[in-house]
Every structure is written in structure tokens, then in C-alpha cells.
Amino acid sequence: MWKSKSIDVPEGFSFERTVQSHGWYNLAPFDLDQELMKLTYAFRDKQGGRVVRGTVSFENPFIRVELDRAVSDRSSIEAEVRHIFRLDEDVEDFYAVIEPHENFAWVRPMGAGRLLRSPTVFEDLVKTLCTTNCSWGLTKKMVLNLVDTLGDRAANGTAAFPTPAAMAERDERFYRDEIKAGYRSPFFVELAEKVASGAINPERWLTSELTTADLKKEIKSIKGIGDYAADNLLKLLGRYDGLALDSWLRSQFYKKHNRNKPCPDKKIERRYASFGKWKGLVLWCDMTEYWHNSGPPVE
């Protein structure tokens, strides 16, 4: 049994840069104390079947995990923490590719390049769907509504992200009226039903041997997932071939590299094409460089 645990991290790992690598830390059931740099999450202990509130922080040279109750040594939580922070992902090839480029000399020293993700691909898929064609404020609201209304709760009341089965029990009207999901409502129902029944298994995408192009086609077969959403999810799977261009990324590129003037996406694609399979991550680092001095924008 364990209630607290120290987890080794790779050389050069930055807890802060990983947590704040993109806006996922701001989506329930994540909750970040930015002053203390402690990230909480409502884990689902697969061994015990209950929700456990965990607080994760950095105590050099370890990540420290503190749970609100003890779990079995066979619990999945340690593996989930490793997954969330991508501790087993080798970024050395990425650093080697950008090393000749002076504009990216800051990336390795800052420990940037690891993108925070959820414990499951299903959760990341649903959250990605919540980012399409809407403001970040609405994204946060939809995700919070999902967690608050459908998530199982820990002893202290902290709610976890809902399971596919819990989401599949609700109909389209519920998602429209309670979650405020709009056009996504039937997509949530169909996705949850297919995952709950085993018709599709998003977790297998992590180890898929498909080419990125073929895996993208499979992801796009899910209703509501287009090019942007598929490329965004692929980044969380560890595949950075796509740029995942959205309105925010485009506006940042215009501002930084095109005198604040709109330009065709092809111009953006040409700028990063030489980075090959890493171009999506290079673009993201380029557009968020200012975060590492002033911190991510808060909404």
C-alpha cells in the first residue's frame, strides 16, 4: 500500500514547463495551484475501483505524488502519473533536430517539449472535441459540466472525469441542456456508446503501428473530429507530424512571423516543413515561447 510516492524524472525534465505546456492544466478534473506549483487530479484507482484525489508536485529530483487515501501497490496511479507527464517519452531526437536553430536555443534549457495530457486517450479525445469551434471559456465550461454531472467522486467530493459508460447512459438532450455541448451533443452520445461497447478503443492508438496518416484517418472517422482535432490528439499520442492549426495558432504566427497580417496556411506549413515528424511540436514551442517568460494567458 502507498499514499505518497516519489517518481524519478528524466534528465532536463521541467515540471512547471510540462504542466503549463498548454491549457489542459486548466480543464477539470485538473486543478493547478500556480503559486505553489501543485497540480491536483481526481484519479480513478483501477485496482480498488474508487476515485482518489492526488496532488502532484516537484521535489528535485523527483515528482512527488500525495493521495488522499492509500492505494494498493498494484494501483494504476503511478503509471498514470508517468503518462500524464510523459516521463517515458524520449525528447532527445526533438532537441537534436532543433539544436542548429538559434531561435530554439531556449527549448532544451527550459525543459520544454513535453505536452501535458490526461491519463486516458478517451478523456483527451472528449476534451479535444470540446475545443472545436468555440472559445476557451466555453471549452472549460463544457468539461467542468461533464465532470460535475457525470463523474464519480472521491471521499472529499472531488469528481473524476466520467467513464465512457457513464456518458453513454445520457441522451443527446442531456448534453445540449446540461453540458451546453451544442452541436457536439450527438457526437458525445455516439462516441461514448462505441467506446463503452468496445466498438472502438482509443487507448490502442498509443501503441498503434499505423502510419500517422492512416491513424489520422481512423481518428477522423469519429464524428466531430476534423483535421485540427485529429492533429491535436495526435500530438498527445506522441505524433507531431501535423500542425493542428486553429485560430489562436494562426493569429500568433501572423503576429510573430508575418507583421500581424493573415497569410495562407501553406506559408505556415512551409516554415516548419524541414522539421519533419517534429514540425507540430516545433510550431507549438515557437508560438508559446513568450509563455516561458510571462506565463500562459489566463482566461
N, C-alpha and C positions, 0 to 999 in steps of 0.2 A: 504494500500500500504506500501511496505517497500523496502529499498535499502541497509540497513545494519541490521544485527541481531546477537545477542549473543545466543548461544545454550549451554545448560547445558551438562556437560560430566560426566560419571560415576567416582566414586572414584578410584584413581590409574591410570586413563587414561593418556597415553603419546601421545601427538600429533606427536612428532618427530619420536618415535618408530613405530607408526602406519603408518605414511606417508612413511617411509623408510623400512617398513617391508619386502617388496620385490620390484621387478623392475617396478611395474605398474606406479609408480610416474614418470617414465622416458618415458612413452608412451603417445603420443598425444591422446586427447587434454589436458591431464595433463601437467603442466609445473611448476617445483619447483625452487624457489629461495632458494638455500641451505644456503646462508649466512643469509638471513632474516627469513628463515624457513616459507615461504609463498607459498602455493600451489594454482595455478590458474587452472580453468577448464571452458570449454565452456558448460554451462548448456542449456538445451532445456526447456524453460518455457511452460509446457503443457497447462497452463491456457491461456496464451497470444499467444502461438504459435510461439514465436520468440526465437532466441538464445541470451543468456545473459552471459557475461563474469563475473565470480565470483572469488574473491580472498579469500582464507580461511587461517586463522592463529590462533594462540592460545594466548589468553589473560586470564591467570589464574583467575578464574576457568572456563572460557568459551572458546568455539570455536567461533571465530568471522568471519562472512561472509559479505563481501563487494561486491555489484554488480555494474555493470557499468550503470544500469538503474533500476528504481523502478519496482517492480512486485506486483501483487495482493496478498492479504493475503491468498488467496486460491491457490497460486502457489505451485507447487510440489517441489520447490528447497530446502526448509528446510528439507523435508523428504528425499530427495536425499543425502543431506549432512550427515544426520544421517546414511543412508545406507552405504555410501562410507566409513565412519569411524567406522561403526559397533557399534554405540553408544548404541544400544538396545540389543546387544549380551552379554549374561551373561558368563563371563570367570571364574567365581569363582570355578566352578567344575573343570575346567582345572588346575587352580592354586592348588586346593586341591589334585589333582592326582599327581602333580609333587613335592609337598611340601616335602615329605620324601626323595627326591633325592637331595643330596648335589650339584650335577653337575648343577642342575637347580635352585639353590637358587637365582640366579641373575634375573630370569624372572619376578617375581612379582614386585620387587623394581624398575626395569627398565620400567615397564608398557608394556612389550612385550606380544605378543599373539593375537593381532588383526591385520588381514591382509587387507591392503587397497584393495578396489575393485571399480569397475565402478558403475555408477548409475543404469545400467541395466544389466541383465544377458546376453542379446544378445550381448552387447559390450564386456563383459568378455569372451563370447564364441568365438567371432571372434578374439579377441586378443590372446586367448589361442591357437587357430588354427594357428595363426601367429608365435607361439613359437616352433612349431613342426619341428624337423629335420633341424634346421638351427641355425646360430649364433644369439646372442642377437642383434648385429648390424643390421642384416637383418630384424629381428623382428621389431625393431624400424623404419626402413625404410618403410616396408610394411604398418605399422599402420599410419605413417605420410602421406604416399601417399593416403591411404584411406580417411583420414581426409581432406587433402588439395584438393583432386579432387572431393569428393562426399559430403562433409559436408556443411550444411547451415552455414551462417556466422552472427556473431553479428555485431553491428553498427561499431565497431572498426576493423572489418575484421577478428577477431578470429573465427576459424572454429570449428564446433561441430563434434562429431562422427556421421557418416552417419546413416540414418534410414534404416531399412530393405527395405522399398520401394525404396529408392534411390539406394541401392546396387542391388536390383532386376532388375532395369532398364538397367543394363550393362551386356554385354555378356562375355563369357569366354576369348575371345581375349583381351578385355579391361583389365581384371585382369592380364593376362600374360604380356601385353605390357606396361601398365601404372602403375600398382601396383607392378609389379615384383613378383607376387604371385606364379609363377611356378605351380607345381602340385596341389596347393590349389585352383587354379582358378575355375574349375568346382564345387568345394565344396562350394565356396563363392556364386556362382550363385544359386545353389540348396538350400542352407541354407536360403539365403535372400528371395527367392521366397516362400519357405514354411512358413517362419515367416510372411512375408508380407500378405500372403493369409489366415493366421490363421491356417494352417495345423498343425503347432507346435507352442507352446507358452513357450519359455524358462523361462519367468518370473514366471510361475506357479511352477517351480522347487523349488523356495524359500519356498513354503508352502506345498510341496508335502508330502503326508502321506506314500509314498512308502518306503520300506526299502532302505538303502543306496545301497545294492547290486542290487536291482531292478531299482532304479533310475539311477545307473551307466549304466545298460543295455540300458535304454532309451536314455541316453546321447550318448552312443557309437553307437546308431543306426544312428546318424548323420555322414555322410561320412567325413572321415578325422580325426575323433575323436577316438583315441585308448585308451589304459589303462592309459598312462601318462596324456594325455589331459583331460580325464574324471575325474581322481583323482584330478588334479589341479583345475578344475572347481568346483568339489565338495567341496574343501576347501573354495572357495569363496562363496559357498552356505551355509557354516557353518557346513559341514560334513567332519570330519578329519580321517575317517576310513582308507583311502588309503594313501600310501607314496608318490605317484606321482614322482617316481624315474626317473631322467633324467641324462644325462652325467655329469652335474655340481654337482648335489647332490651326485652321486656316487663318483666322484673324491674327494669331500670334506670328505665323510665318510672314504674313503681309507686313506686320509691324517691324519684325526683326530683319527681314531679308528683301523686302520689296517696297520700301519707302511708304509703307502703310497703304499700298494700293492693291486691290484684288488682282489675282492672276489665275490662269488655268491650273488645275490640279497637276497637269503634266509638268509644269515648271517645278512644282514641289517634288514630284517623283524623280525628275532628272537630278535634282540637287543631292538626293540621298541614294541614288541607284548604285553607286560604286561601293556602298557598304553591304551589298548583297543581302544575305539572310538576317543581318542585324539592322537593316535600314529603319525598321519601325521603332526600334529601341533608340537608335541614334537620333531620329527625329524627335522622339519624346524628350530625351535628355536636352537636346538643343532648345526646344520650346519651353522647358521648365528650368533652364539654368538660373534664372533670376530668383526662383524659389529658394535656392540654396544660400542666398544672401538675405532675402527678406521673408522667406517662408511662403507656403502656398496661400493663395487667396482664400478668404473665409467668407462663406455665404450664410 
